[in-house]
Amino acid sequence: MAKITRKGCLMKLSHVLSTLNQIEKSKFITCLDKLCSSAASSDEVISKALSKVNRQIKDASGSEITHLFNAVAIQYQDSIREKLALSDASMALLINILTRDGNGIARISWIEQLYTREWEALDALAQQIQQDLDSNLTEDYGHAHRLKIFRDCLNVAYTNDERINRQANITDDERSILNTLAHHLKISHDEVVAIEHLSEPIKAGKQTVENCLQELRDMGVIFINRKTSEVLIPDEVVTVLNQIQGKELADKHLLRILRVLSDAELSNILKSYGKRIRGVSRGEKISTILHSGIAVRDMLSRDLFDEADNQNKRKERLKQLIADLDIDADKIGFTLDERIDVILQSLNSAADREFDAISATGYKEMFDSLVQNFQGTDATGAPETLVQRIRYEYELEETEEINVERLRALSITPHDVLYLLNNDEVKELRDNLKLPRKGNPRTNILEAFANANDKLIENYAALAKRDLSALKAVGIEINEADIGVKFEEATKTILEQLELDVDEELRKTINTAKDKADIIISISDDDIIIGEAKTCKEGDFAKYSATSRQIKAYVNRCENQGKRVAQVLIIAPSFSQDFIESAEMDTEVNISLLTAEGLKQIHDAYKAKRRPNFSARLLTKGGLLKAELIAKSI
């Protein structure tokens, strides 16, 4: 069964399905049903997966549908590939936009603006290529001559159909030949699309985008939330589309590679594709490479090197690149291709590791600190804030609020944010934060915020008791007014480290200005635990009537959102006997009580085990939980 990650990433398929109604999911489910029914007779795994939902996919939960999707992933990819092959070039242009980092969820009107912007840039490049071809009269095998060769071959692919009285079209076979030709002629992807635009102009306009979006929805590729006019495309589907496009690495990960390459290596890449390098800044070089669509495997195996570099020298450079990227691999491979595979596989699987390396609270503290301390400039030299940099690089709409919850929903990790800053900016930021100069500056920044949160967890009981003197004694400087918030954040971090799904997106949608739950834990598609973190300076926590009114208001809001509240979990330093008895006798809600020391004991036991066995259900027993028994069962 597919597991909802504890990061609560909005763009995972299971999470997308849980946010939409039956009509909005219907096209995807219909497509999935057809694929499963067709493949079930010859595939036992798919047949068993269908049996688990009684062959009624429309009634299955989000996690069950995700399991079925994973089972027919190969058939799904083949089906989408066949359908896209019948579509025109405007569809390919739109898919390129939808699969870019940050565009997994966006308003339809914003996608239309991005499409117009992309079309205009493409048309300008096409006209420039046409001018270069018209003015180039030599056959010296220079870049302009290679572009002419490719254009002539592409035109033949079109006219082949017209010769036999068929509509001009490029078949899959012809496309694979043209892609191979572009590889050997060193023609970048953006130039390939621009040359195709010269032969068969790509349609522009709002109606084109609307038609393509509807077609993609009918294919089961995207979801459209009619209430918010948003397009959603899950991470799992983006992966499939990238494979169909032959894209091996997301742009945000390619950026990391480019950041650690030397200026000479960046120039080598640009020279390989006939791009300008004289008078071009390092930042412009990186931007040009990113937006040219150059295949990362070509870049790492061929383009970044001097022609005189032999195979051994190239392998040694990749070995150093693996170290520069902080890739921790058991084996780095022997051949050039094996080392490239290590780099690509590590970066493609980086998100989960990077979210695990720093808590949600640590990420928020890092982000807030970067926003306060970053002083950057844009491409024109004008001052630029971190939020402006993120908005520009990830193509986020001006009206969209940029915060950690949104970044997590778009699978943008703390590492991704730091790699948006160039190497000089990161060093300056490190110095502003008064961090050690030795070692990788990005790593130093990440570790500083990860360690700060660990310190709060180590002294969790003192934090719960609002013991300022004990906290100061261990070097934690904190204002008394901030203790409640820090205790809530530390509690979330502990629950996350227990691999529970602390759902910040759901909490954000449920909370109002009046009613604000501290913590929401998703334990299935529809079942949740509401958590409350209470500090108490002296004695036992005893305010049952006030707490009861709070949690019942939260329960009502959650149930109105279609969620079933399996339990309410209250965490405090200790509880009065009256509080415990009142919670046990409450017939309206199911309440579990857990002391701060008890939660820390469970956390420590979990961390000490190599293969811990812990479930959120252990927190739903009711009454005052016996932490020592839970810790022993882990």
C-alpha positions as CSV (number, residue, x, y, z in Angstrom):
1,M,0.0,0.0,0.0
2,A,1.4,3.4,-0.9
3,K,2.1,5.5,2.1
4,I,1.3,9.2,2.5
5,T,4.6,10.7,3.3
6,R,5.0,12.5,6.6
7,K,6.0,15.6,4.8
8,G,2.3,15.9,3.8
9,C,3.4,16.9,0.2
10,L,0.3,18.2,-1.5
11,M,1.3,17.1,-4.9
12,K,1.5,13.4,-4.2
13,L,-1.3,11.6,-6.0
14,S,-3.0,10.3,-2.8
15,H,-3.1,13.8,-1.4
16,V,-4.4,15.4,-4.6
17,L,-7.2,12.8,-4.8
18,S,-8.2,13.6,-1.2
19,T,-8.7,17.3,-2.0
20,L,-11.0,16.8,-5.0
21,N,-14.6,15.7,-5.5
22,Q,-15.8,12.7,-7.4
23,I,-16.5,14.6,-10.6
24,E,-13.0,16.3,-10.6
25,K,-11.4,12.8,-10.2
26,S,-13.7,11.0,-12.7
27,K,-11.6,11.3,-15.9
28,F,-8.4,10.0,-14.1
29,I,-10.3,7.1,-12.5
30,T,-12.0,6.2,-15.8
31,C,-8.6,6.0,-17.5
32,L,-7.1,4.0,-14.6
33,D,-10.1,1.6,-14.6
34,K,-9.7,0.9,-18.3
35,L,-5.9,0.2,-17.9
36,C,-6.4,-2.0,-14.9
37,S,-9.3,-4.0,-16.5
38,S,-7.3,-4.5,-19.7
39,A,-4.1,-5.6,-17.9
40,A,-5.7,-7.7,-15.0
41,S,-6.1,-10.9,-17.1
42,S,-2.4,-11.1,-17.8
43,D,-0.9,-9.5,-14.7
44,E,-1.5,-11.1,-11.3
45,V,-0.3,-8.1,-9.3
46,I,-2.8,-5.8,-11.0
47,S,-5.6,-8.4,-10.6
48,K,-4.9,-8.7,-6.8
49,A,-4.8,-4.9,-6.5
50,L,-8.2,-4.7,-8.2
51,S,-9.6,-7.5,-6.0
52,K,-8.7,-5.5,-2.9
53,V,-11.2,-2.8,-3.9
54,N,-13.8,-5.3,-5.2
55,R,-13.0,-4.1,-8.8
56,Q,-14.8,-0.8,-8.0
57,I,-12.1,1.8,-8.4
58,K,-14.5,4.7,-8.1
59,D,-15.2,3.7,-4.5
60,A,-11.5,3.2,-3.6
61,S,-9.6,5.5,-1.2
62,G,-6.8,7.8,-2.4
63,S,-4.1,5.5,-1.1
64,E,-5.8,2.5,-2.8
65,I,-6.0,4.3,-6.1
66,T,-2.3,5.3,-5.8
67,H,-1.5,1.6,-5.2
68,L,-3.4,0.7,-8.4
69,F,-1.6,3.5,-10.3
70,N,1.8,2.2,-9.3
71,A,0.7,-1.3,-10.4
72,V,-0.1,-0.1,-14.0
73,A,2.6,2.6,-14.2
74,I,4.1,1.0,-17.3
75,Q,0.8,0.6,-19.1
76,Y,-0.1,4.2,-18.1
77,Q,3.1,5.5,-19.6
78,D,2.6,3.6,-22.8
79,S,-1.0,4.9,-23.1
80,I,0.0,8.5,-22.5
81,R,2.9,8.3,-24.9
82,E,0.6,7.0,-27.7
83,K,-2.0,9.7,-27.0
84,L,0.6,12.5,-26.9
85,A,2.1,11.3,-30.2
86,L,-1.2,12.2,-31.9
87,S,-1.2,15.7,-30.4
88,D,0.3,18.8,-32.0
89,A,3.3,20.8,-30.8
90,S,1.3,23.1,-28.7
91,M,0.6,20.2,-26.3
92,A,4.3,19.5,-26.0
93,L,4.9,23.2,-25.2
94,L,2.2,23.1,-22.5
95,I,3.5,19.9,-21.0
96,N,7.0,21.4,-20.8
97,I,5.5,24.2,-18.7
98,L,3.3,22.0,-16.4
99,T,6.2,19.7,-15.6
100,R,8.6,22.4,-14.5
101,D,9.5,22.9,-10.8
102,G,6.8,24.9,-9.0
103,N,4.1,24.4,-11.6
104,G,2.5,21.3,-10.1
105,I,-0.4,23.5,-8.9
106,A,-1.3,26.7,-10.6
107,R,-4.4,28.7,-11.6
108,I,-5.5,28.3,-15.2
109,S,-5.2,32.0,-15.9
110,W,-1.5,31.9,-14.7
111,I,-0.8,28.9,-17.0
112,E,-2.2,30.9,-19.9
113,Q,0.2,33.7,-19.1
114,L,3.2,31.3,-18.8
115,Y,2.2,29.7,-22.2
116,T,2.0,33.2,-23.8
117,R,5.4,34.1,-22.4
118,E,6.9,30.7,-23.5
119,W,5.4,31.0,-27.0
120,E,6.8,34.6,-27.5
121,A,10.3,33.5,-26.4
122,L,10.1,30.5,-28.7
123,D,8.9,32.6,-31.7
124,A,11.7,35.1,-31.1
125,L,14.3,32.3,-31.1
126,A,12.8,30.8,-34.3
127,Q,13.0,34.1,-36.1
128,Q,16.7,34.5,-35.0
129,I,17.5,31.0,-36.2
130,Q,15.8,31.8,-39.6
131,Q,18.0,35.0,-39.9
132,D,21.1,33.0,-39.1
133,L,20.2,30.4,-41.7
134,D,19.5,33.0,-44.3
135,S,22.7,34.8,-43.7
136,N,24.9,31.7,-43.5
137,L,26.2,30.7,-46.9
138,T,29.1,28.5,-45.8
139,E,29.2,24.8,-45.2
140,D,31.9,24.7,-42.6
141,Y,30.0,22.5,-40.2
142,G,29.7,25.4,-37.8
143,H,26.6,25.8,-35.6
144,A,24.5,27.6,-38.3
145,H,25.3,24.8,-40.8
146,R,24.3,22.1,-38.3
147,L,21.0,23.9,-37.7
148,K,20.4,23.9,-41.5
149,I,21.1,20.2,-41.7
150,F,18.6,19.5,-38.9
151,R,16.0,21.8,-40.4
152,D,16.3,20.1,-43.8
153,C,15.9,16.7,-42.2
154,L,12.9,17.8,-40.2
155,N,11.3,19.3,-43.3
156,V,11.7,15.9,-45.1
157,A,10.0,14.2,-42.2
158,Y,7.0,16.5,-42.8
159,T,7.0,16.2,-46.6
160,N,7.2,12.4,-46.5
161,D,3.6,12.3,-45.4
162,E,2.5,14.9,-48.1
163,R,4.1,12.8,-50.8
164,I,1.7,10.0,-50.1
165,N,-1.3,12.3,-49.7
166,R,-1.4,12.1,-45.9
167,Q,-1.5,15.0,-43.3
168,A,2.0,16.2,-42.5
169,N,3.1,14.8,-39.2
170,I,6.2,13.5,-37.4
171,T,5.8,9.9,-36.3
172,D,7.4,8.4,-33.2
173,D,10.0,6.6,-35.4
174,E,10.9,9.9,-37.2
175,R,11.0,11.7,-33.9
176,S,13.5,9.2,-32.4
177,I,15.7,9.6,-35.5
178,L,15.6,13.4,-35.3
179,N,16.4,13.3,-31.5
180,T,19.5,11.2,-32.3
181,L,20.4,13.6,-35.1
182,A,20.1,16.6,-32.7
183,H,22.3,14.8,-30.2
184,H,25.1,14.3,-32.6
185,L,24.8,17.8,-34.2
186,K,24.8,19.3,-30.7
187,I,21.5,21.2,-31.2
188,S,19.8,22.1,-27.9
189,H,16.2,21.2,-27.2
190,D,15.0,24.8,-27.4
191,E,16.5,25.1,-30.9
192,V,14.8,21.8,-31.9
193,V,11.4,23.1,-30.9
194,A,12.1,26.5,-32.5
195,I,13.1,24.9,-35.9
196,E,9.9,22.7,-35.7
197,H,8.0,26.0,-35.1
198,L,9.4,27.3,-38.3
199,S,8.1,24.3,-40.3
200,E,4.8,23.9,-38.4
201,P,3.9,27.0,-36.3
202,I,2.8,26.2,-32.8
203,K,-0.6,27.7,-32.0
204,A,-0.9,30.6,-29.5
205,G,-3.8,32.0,-27.5
206,K,-6.0,31.3,-24.6
207,Q,-8.2,28.9,-26.5
208,T,-5.2,26.7,-27.4
209,V,-4.4,26.4,-23.7
210,E,-8.0,25.6,-22.7
211,N,-8.2,22.9,-25.4
212,C,-4.9,21.3,-24.4
213,L,-5.9,21.3,-20.7
214,Q,-9.2,19.7,-21.4
215,E,-7.5,17.1,-23.6
216,L,-4.9,16.3,-20.8
217,R,-7.8,16.0,-18.3
218,D,-9.5,13.5,-20.6
219,M,-6.3,11.6,-20.9
220,G,-6.1,11.3,-17.1
221,V,-2.9,13.4,-16.9
222,I,-4.1,16.5,-14.9
223,F,-6.9,17.4,-12.5
224,I,-8.8,20.6,-12.6
225,N,-10.3,22.0,-9.4
226,R,-13.3,23.9,-10.7
227,K,-13.9,25.7,-7.4
228,T,-10.4,27.4,-7.4
229,S,-9.8,27.2,-11.2
230,E,-6.5,25.4,-10.5
231,V,-4.7,22.7,-12.5
232,L,-3.1,20.0,-10.4
233,I,-0.5,17.5,-11.7
234,P,0.8,15.0,-9.1
235,D,4.5,14.3,-8.7
236,E,4.0,10.7,-9.9
237,V,2.5,11.9,-13.2
238,V,5.2,14.5,-13.7
239,T,7.8,11.6,-13.4
240,V,6.0,9.7,-16.2
241,L,5.9,12.8,-18.4
242,N,9.5,13.5,-17.9
243,Q,10.4,10.0,-18.9
244,I,8.3,10.4,-22.0
245,Q,10.1,13.6,-22.8
246,G,13.5,12.0,-22.1
247,K,14.1,14.5,-19.3
248,E,16.4,12.7,-16.7
249,L,16.7,15.5,-14.2
250,A,14.5,18.3,-12.8
251,D,15.8,21.8,-13.5
252,K,16.3,22.5,-9.8
253,H,18.7,19.6,-9.6
254,L,20.5,20.5,-12.8
255,L,21.0,23.9,-11.2
256,R,23.0,22.3,-8.4
257,I,25.4,20.7,-10.9
258,L,25.9,24.0,-12.7
259,R,26.6,25.8,-9.4
260,V,29.6,23.6,-8.7
261,L,31.0,23.6,-12.2
262,S,33.9,26.0,-13.1
263,D,33.4,29.0,-15.4
264,A,35.6,27.3,-18.0
265,E,33.3,24.2,-17.9
266,L,30.2,26.3,-18.2
267,S,31.8,28.0,-21.3
268,N,32.6,24.6,-22.8
269,I,29.0,23.6,-22.5
270,L,27.8,26.8,-24.2
271,K,30.5,26.5,-27.0
272,S,29.3,23.0,-27.8
273,Y,25.9,24.4,-28.7
274,G,27.1,27.5,-30.5
275,K,26.0,29.8,-27.6
276,R,27.7,33.1,-26.9
277,I,30.3,33.2,-24.1
278,R,32.2,36.5,-24.6
279,G,31.1,39.1,-22.1
280,V,28.6,36.7,-20.5
281,S,28.5,36.6,-16.7
282,R,28.6,33.3,-14.8
283,G,24.9,33.8,-13.8
284,E,23.9,34.4,-17.4
285,K,25.8,31.2,-18.5
286,I,23.9,29.1,-15.9
287,S,20.6,30.6,-16.9
288,T,21.2,30.0,-20.6
289,I,22.1,26.4,-20.1
290,L,19.1,25.8,-17.8
291,H,16.7,27.2,-20.4
292,S,18.2,25.6,-23.4
293,G,17.0,22.1,-22.5
294,I,20.4,20.5,-23.0
295,A,20.4,16.8,-22.0
296,V,22.2,16.4,-18.7
297,R,23.8,13.1,-19.7
298,D,25.3,14.8,-22.8
299,M,26.5,17.6,-20.6
300,L,28.2,15.3,-18.0
301,S,29.7,12.8,-20.5
302,R,30.8,15.2,-23.2
303,D,30.0,18.9,-23.2
304,L,31.7,20.2,-20.1
305,F,35.1,18.8,-21.0
306,D,37.9,20.0,-23.2
307,E,38.2,17.9,-26.3
308,A,41.7,16.8,-25.3
309,D,40.5,15.3,-22.0
310,N,40.8,11.5,-22.0
311,Q,38.4,9.1,-20.4
312,N,40.3,8.8,-17.2
313,K,40.4,12.6,-16.7
314,R,36.6,12.7,-17.3
315,K,35.9,10.0,-14.8
316,E,38.1,11.7,-12.2
317,R,36.2,15.0,-12.7
318,L,32.9,13.2,-12.1
319,K,34.3,11.6,-9.0
320,Q,35.1,15.2,-7.7
321,L,31.6,16.3,-8.8
322,I,30.0,13.6,-6.7
323,A,32.0,14.9,-3.7
324,D,31.2,18.5,-4.5
325,L,27.5,17.7,-4.5
326,D,27.7,16.0,-1.1
327,I,26.4,12.7,-2.6
328,D,26.8,9.9,-0.1
329,A,27.0,6.7,-2.3
330,D,28.3,3.3,-1.3
331,K,29.8,2.9,-4.8
332,I,30.5,5.7,-7.2
333,G,30.9,3.3,-10.2
334,F,33.9,2.7,-12.5
335,T,32.8,3.8,-15.9
336,L,31.7,7.3,-17.0
337,D,28.1,6.2,-17.4
338,E,28.0,4.5,-14.0
339,R,29.2,7.7,-12.3
340,I,26.6,9.7,-14.2
341,D,23.9,7.2,-13.1
342,V,25.0,7.7,-9.4
343,I,24.7,11.5,-9.8
344,L,21.2,11.4,-11.5
345,Q,19.8,8.7,-9.2
346,S,21.0,10.5,-6.0
347,L,19.5,13.9,-7.1
348,N,16.3,12.4,-8.3
349,S,15.7,10.7,-4.9
350,A,17.0,13.6,-2.9
351,A,13.6,15.2,-1.8
352,D,12.7,12.7,0.9
353,R,16.3,12.6,2.4
354,E,16.4,16.4,2.4
355,F,13.0,16.9,4.1
356,D,14.1,14.2,6.7
357,A,17.4,16.0,7.4
358,I,15.7,19.1,8.8
359,S,12.3,19.3,10.6
360,A,9.4,21.4,9.3
361,T,10.1,23.8,12.2
362,G,13.8,24.0,11.3
363,Y,12.9,24.7,7.7
364,K,10.6,27.5,8.7
365,E,13.3,29.0,11.0
366,M,15.8,28.8,8.2
367,F,13.5,30.3,5.7
368,D,12.5,33.2,8.0
369,S,16.2,33.9,8.7
370,L,17.1,33.8,5.0
371,V,14.3,36.2,4.2
372,Q,15.7,38.6,6.9
373,N,19.4,38.3,6.0
374,F,19.5,37.7,2.2
375,Q,20.5,40.8,0.1
376,G,20.6,39.8,-3.5
377,T,20.4,41.3,-7.0
378,D,18.5,40.2,-10.0
379,A,19.9,39.9,-13.6
380,T,19.7,43.6,-14.1
381,G,21.6,44.4,-10.9
382,A,18.5,45.7,-9.1
383,P,18.0,44.7,-5.4
384,E,16.1,41.4,-5.0
385,T,14.6,39.7,-1.9
386,L,14.6,36.0,-1.3
387,V,10.8,35.8,-2.0
388,Q,11.3,37.6,-5.3
389,R,14.1,35.2,-6.2
390,I,11.9,32.2,-5.4
391,R,8.9,33.6,-7.3
392,Y,10.9,34.3,-10.4
393,E,12.9,31.0,-10.5
394,Y,9.9,28.8,-9.8
395,E,7.4,30.9,-12.0
396,L,5.0,31.5,-9.1
397,E,2.2,33.9,-9.5
398,E,2.5,37.4,-7.9
399,T,-0.7,36.9,-5.9
400,E,0.5,33.6,-4.4
401,E,1.8,33.8,-0.8
402,I,5.3,32.3,-0.5
403,N,5.8,30.5,2.8
404,V,7.3,27.2,3.9
405,E,4.0,25.4,3.7
406,R,3.7,26.3,0.0
407,L,7.2,25.4,-0.7
408,R,6.8,22.0,0.9
409,A,3.6,21.4,-1.0
410,L,5.6,22.1,-4.2
411,S,8.3,19.6,-3.1
412,I,10.8,22.5,-2.8
413,T,13.3,21.5,-0.1
414,P,15.6,23.7,2.0
415,H,18.5,22.6,-0.2
416,D,16.6,23.8,-3.3
417,V,16.1,27.2,-1.7
418,L,19.8,27.5,-0.9
419,Y,20.8,26.5,-4.5
420,L,18.8,29.4,-5.8
421,L,21.5,31.6,-4.4
422,N,24.8,31.8,-6.2
423,N,28.0,30.7,-4.5
424,D,29.0,34.3,-3.5
425,E,25.5,35.0,-2.1
426,V,25.6,31.9,0.0
427,K,29.0,32.7,1.5
428,E,27.8,36.2,2.3
429,L,24.7,34.8,4.0
430,R,26.8,32.3,6.0
431,D,29.0,35.2,7.2
432,N,25.9,37.3,8.1
433,L,24.6,34.3,10.2
434,K,28.0,34.1,11.9
435,L,28.5,30.5,10.9
436,P,31.9,28.7,10.5
437,R,33.7,29.4,7.3
438,K,35.3,26.0,7.0
439,G,33.4,23.5,4.8
440,N,30.5,23.7,2.4
441,P,28.6,27.0,3.2
442,R,25.2,25.5,2.2
443,T,25.8,22.5,4.5
444,N,26.8,24.8,7.3
445,I,23.6,26.8,7.0
446,L,21.4,23.6,6.9
447,E,23.1,22.0,9.9
448,A,22.9,25.2,12.0
449,F,19.0,25.1,11.8
450,A,18.8,21.4,12.1
451,N,21.0,21.5,15.3
452,A,19.0,24.4,16.8
453,N,15.8,22.3,16.7
454,D,17.6,19.3,18.1
455,K,18.6,21.3,21.1
456,L,14.9,22.2,21.9
457,I,14.0,18.5,21.6
458,E,16.8,17.5,24.0
459,N,15.4,19.9,26.5
460,Y,11.7,19.3,25.7
461,A,10.6,18.8,29.3
462,A,12.1,22.1,30.4
463,L,10.4,23.8,27.5
464,A,7.0,22.3,28.5
465,K,7.5,23.6,32.1
466,R,8.5,27.1,30.8
467,D,11.7,26.7,32.8
468,L,13.7,29.6,31.5
469,S,16.7,29.2,33.8
470,A,17.1,25.5,32.8
471,L,16.9,26.5,29.1
472,K,19.5,29.3,29.5
473,A,21.8,26.9,31.4
474,V,22.1,24.8,28.2
475,G,22.6,27.8,25.9
476,I,19.0,28.2,24.7
477,E,18.2,31.9,24.6
478,I,14.4,32.4,24.3
479,N,11.9,35.0,25.2
480,E,9.2,33.8,27.6
481,A,6.5,35.0,25.2
482,D,7.9,32.7,22.5
483,I,8.0,29.5,24.7
484,G,4.4,28.4,23.7
485,V,5.2,28.6,20.0
486,K,8.5,26.9,20.4
487,F,6.9,24.1,22.4
488,E,4.3,23.6,19.7
489,E,7.0,23.5,17.0
490,A,9.2,21.1,18.9
491,T,6.2,18.8,19.4
492,K,5.5,18.8,15.7
493,T,9.2,17.9,15.0
494,I,9.1,15.0,17.5
495,L,5.9,13.7,15.9
496,E,7.4,14.0,12.4
497,Q,10.5,12.1,13.6
498,L,8.1,9.3,14.7
499,E,7.2,9.2,11.0
500,L,3.7,10.6,11.6
501,D,2.1,12.7,8.9
502,V,1.8,16.1,10.4
503,D,-0.5,17.7,7.9
504,E,0.2,21.5,7.8
505,E,-1.9,22.0,4.6
506,L,-5.0,20.5,6.2
507,R,-4.4,22.4,9.4
508,K,-4.2,25.6,7.3
509,T,-7.5,24.9,5.6
510,I,-9.3,24.0,8.9
511,N,-8.0,26.9,11.1
512,T,-9.9,30.2,11.4
513,A,-8.9,33.4,13.1
514,K,-10.8,32.3,16.1
515,D,-10.2,28.5,16.1
516,K,-6.6,27.4,15.6
517,A,-5.7,23.8,16.2
518,D,-2.0,23.3,17.1
519,I,-1.4,20.0,15.2
520,I,-3.3,17.8,12.7
521,I,-2.0,14.2,12.2
522,S,-3.4,12.4,9.1
523,I,-3.6,8.6,9.8
524,S,-5.5,7.7,6.6
525,D,-7.3,9.5,3.8
526,D,-10.2,10.5,6.0
527,D,-9.1,9.9,9.6
528,I,-7.1,12.4,11.7
529,I,-5.8,13.1,15.2
530,I,-6.1,16.6,16.5
531,G,-3.1,17.5,18.7
532,E,-2.9,20.2,21.4
533,A,0.5,21.2,23.0
534,K,0.1,22.9,26.4
535,T,2.8,24.5,28.5
536,C,2.4,25.0,32.2
537,K,4.9,26.9,34.5
538,E,3.9,25.6,37.9
539,G,2.0,22.5,39.0
540,D,-0.2,20.3,36.8
541,F,-2.2,21.4,33.8
542,A,-5.8,21.7,35.1
543,K,-7.8,23.9,32.7
544,Y,-10.2,21.2,31.4
545,S,-13.3,23.3,30.6
546,A,-11.4,25.9,28.5
547,T,-9.4,23.2,26.7
548,S,-12.6,21.1,26.1
549,R,-14.3,24.0,24.4
550,Q,-11.3,24.6,22.2
551,I,-10.9,21.0,21.0
552,K,-14.7,20.5,20.4
553,A,-14.6,23.6,18.1
554,Y,-11.7,22.0,16.2
555,V,-13.5,18.7,16.0
556,N,-16.6,20.3,14.5
557,R,-14.6,22.2,11.9
558,C,-12.7,19.0,10.9
559,E,-15.9,17.0,10.5
560,N,-17.5,19.7,8.4
561,Q,-14.5,19.3,6.1
562,G,-15.3,15.6,5.7
563,K,-12.6,14.3,8.2
564,R,-13.3,11.8,10.9
565,V,-11.5,12.7,14.2
566,A,-10.2,9.4,15.5
567,Q,-8.7,11.0,18.6
568,V,-7.7,14.2,20.3
569,L,-4.2,14.1,21.8
570,I,-3.3,16.6,24.5
571,I,0.4,17.0,25.5
572,A,1.4,18.9,28.6
573,P,4.1,18.7,31.4
574,S,1.6,16.8,33.6
575,F,-2.2,16.7,34.3
576,S,-4.2,17.2,37.4
577,Q,-6.3,14.3,38.6
578,D,-9.5,16.2,37.9
579,F,-8.3,16.9,34.3
580,I,-7.6,13.2,33.8
581,E,-11.0,12.1,35.1
582,S,-12.9,14.7,33.1
583,A,-11.1,13.7,29.9
584,E,-11.9,10.0,30.5
585,M,-15.6,10.8,31.2
586,D,-16.1,13.1,28.2
587,T,-18.6,11.3,25.9
588,E,-18.5,13.8,23.0
589,V,-14.8,13.3,22.0
590,N,-12.2,10.6,22.4
591,I,-9.2,12.1,24.3
592,S,-5.8,10.8,25.0
593,L,-3.4,12.5,27.4
594,L,0.4,12.3,27.2
595,T,3.0,14.0,29.3
596,A,5.9,15.9,27.6
597,E,8.4,13.6,29.3
598,G,6.4,10.6,28.1
599,L,6.5,11.8,24.5
600,K,10.2,12.4,24.7
601,Q,10.6,8.8,26.2
602,I,8.7,7.4,23.2
603,H,10.9,9.5,20.8
604,D,14.1,8.4,22.4
605,A,13.0,4.7,22.2
606,Y,12.1,5.1,18.5
607,K,15.5,6.7,17.7
608,A,17.4,4.0,19.5
609,K,15.8,1.2,17.4
610,R,17.2,0.1,14.0
611,R,13.7,-1.0,12.8
612,P,11.3,0.7,15.1
613,N,7.6,-0.4,15.1
614,F,5.4,2.5,15.9
615,S,1.9,3.4,14.8
616,A,-0.3,6.5,15.3
617,R,-2.9,4.1,16.6
618,L,-0.8,3.7,19.8
619,L,-1.9,7.3,20.6
620,T,-5.6,6.6,20.3
621,K,-6.0,4.3,23.4
622,G,-7.7,7.1,25.4
623,G,-7.1,8.4,28.9
624,L,-3.6,9.0,30.3
625,L,-1.2,7.1,28.0
626,K,1.5,4.9,29.6
627,A,4.5,6.1,27.7
628,E,6.8,3.5,29.2
629,L,4.7,0.7,27.8
630,I,4.5,2.3,24.3
631,A,8.3,2.8,24.4
632,K,8.8,-0.8,25.2
633,S,6.5,-1.9,22.3
634,I,8.5,0.1,19.7
